Amino acid sequence: MSSTEFRRSIATVCLSGTLEDKLTAAARAGFDGVEIFENDLVASSWSAKEISEHCAELGLSIDLYQPFRDFEAVPPDVLARNLRRAELKFDVMDQLGADTMLVCSSVSPDAVDDDDLAAEQLHLLAEHAAARGIRIAYEALAWGRFVNTYEHSWRIVRRAAHPALGLCLDSFHILSRGSDPAAIRTIPGEKLFFLQLADAPRLQMDVLQWSRHHRLFPGQGAFDLTTFTGHVLAAGYRGPLSLEVFNDVFRQADPVPAAVDAMRSLLVLQETLGVAQLPPAPALAGHAFVELAVDDVAEPPLAEALAGLGFTEAGHHRSKPVRLWQQGNARILLNSAGSSAGASVGAVAVESADPVGSARRAQRLLAPILPRSHRADEADLSAIAAPDGTSVFFCRTGADTGDSWLGDFTLTEPPGPGAGVTGIDHLALTQPFDHFDEAALFYRAVLGLEPEPVTEFAAPFGLVRSRTVADPSGRVRVALESALLRRGDWAPGVREPQRVALTTGDALASARRMQELGAPLLEIPGNYYDDLDARLAPDPELLTALRQQSVLYDRDEHGELLHFFTVVLGGRVFFEVVQRIGGYAGDGAANSPVRMAAHRRQRAAKRVEESA
């Protein structure tokens, strides 16, 4: 599909706050226009004229006024009331400067199943609208009483045969019903008045509740919006690409980052459609380093734990209080200038084939570029901020690159014999609940990582959602996790835990060696191994070794996973050591509740010990 510039719009219902808040957020995110949701206007202290003037000041057009409900196929007395209601809404639209009104298919008990009557009455409405310079975009609600598919709404619009009457196509209403969107291509482009886009997870539930609470921005759910939108554009639609997303989280979140997330989703959708040019995502080759921000209390036990895991303190930064710990290609930086309490993952660096190109794409996709101070003889690393505040660096490590970040360190010790760790497998970051979907889209859009399906598991203290994003080679992986609530004394005493997963070729040998070195490894209860024997029946010798070393085990049709953990360090950080066998690409989510309970038990025992 040739590159064509499409205007981008967003419905005010997508965002939280007053109408004034929503308009400001939409403009700051770079949207060209908005759909004014009637409830937002009704609650606003501004008149329709003032809203129009404010949108003009912000550079926003008002592309749609919506929704107008329960109009067609009704008795004469109801029709008369509906026409009066429509005329009053046309008055509002005149003041707004909006020229298109969305009319939803009826759910009214007054309506009858009569396409001829529906077409006749919609024709009459279009006559009234045309006299005011207004168009009517008729939309089939997925739960409409009689009209609930786009094919049915098109038959009625075609029968009504009025130039001011066309269709509004909504991806959720069409795809949630499992309708085939291919026939959209047969609808004349001039009859496609408006396009509303929303993604969603696949859920087995009432479609109205699904729609009202669980829609997502494009790229965050399971719908194939690229194919759907491609059919609409192929039919000749050239209006705005507009988002209409009903989501409980979005409608409570800060509207400014939510609007940025929405714009990012549209830019990526346009990229997949070939109607927007973005800098390509350069290939990634792995994790260059993970930086832990530590305070004076957390740094010594973390350093001791790294030594127990087989790491060597290999050097220090020439101008910053940053120490480099290394084992194989796994590099952990301890930054004592970056934390006011405990320890946390402050930054992750990925190996990019083109760091400048990676940063250019990030900036085009509205990722915050982080200012960095450095000396003239130090590497100028590009850094951006992820939604949870984690810094993401794009860099190259090899000594032959000429701009390696390692050149900023004075190397003091060669890596020791270690304990079998060869690199960094993945990073796991707990997200605030209202950033979970935003984070997945961020890593997908900005870094080119592909999201895996969302998994959920019942942890000891509530339901946890998890989603991993990874590059095609699996060398860059970020596991995103989220829990709805963490409140009160009963909740786990770990604020948004974070883990750094390290790779090894032999988990059992690494565990034995780390125990010898004094690593603070997590003890797993015997009940787990009894259940493992019943579920997966591993080789008895392997089961015995797993039990002795507190190593957990999982397998699927692609391969096997052996992994073990340290205790929580510095308040929220812990390490995992991972051995992947065959094509196993998961994260051992089935073992997460066992690990969480073990962490809780260890912390409780430590508190008792400290209070004795």
ABEGO torsion letter per residue (X at the ends): XBBBBBBBBBBAAABBEBAAAAAAAAAAAGBABBBBBAAAAAABABBAAAAAAAAAAAGBBBABBOBBBGABGBBAAAAAAAAAAAAAAAAAAAAAGBABBBBBBBABAABBBBAAAAAAAAAAAAAAAAAAGBBBBBBBBAABAABABAAAAAAAAAAAGBAABBBBBBAAAAAAAGBBAAAAAABBAAABABBBBBBBBBBBBBAAAAAAAABBBBGABABBAAAAAAAAAAAGBABBBBBBBBBAAAAABBAAAAAAAAAAAAAAAAAAAGABBBBBBBBBAEBABBBBBBBAAAAAAAAAAAAAAGBBBAEBBAABBBBBBBBEABBBBBBAAABABEBBBABBBBBBABAAAAAAAAAAAGBBBBBBBBBAABBBBBBBBBAAGBBBBBBBABAAAGABAAAABBBABBBBAEAGBABBABBBBBBBAAAAAAAAAAAAAAAGBBBBBBBBBBBAAEBBBBBBBBBAAGABBBBBBBBABBBEAABBABBGBBBBBBBBABAAAAAAAAAAAGBBBBBBBAAAAAAAAAAAGBBAAAAAAAAAAGBBBBBBAAEBBBBBBBBBBGGABBBBBBBBBEABABAGAAAAAAAAAAAAAAAAAAAAAAAX
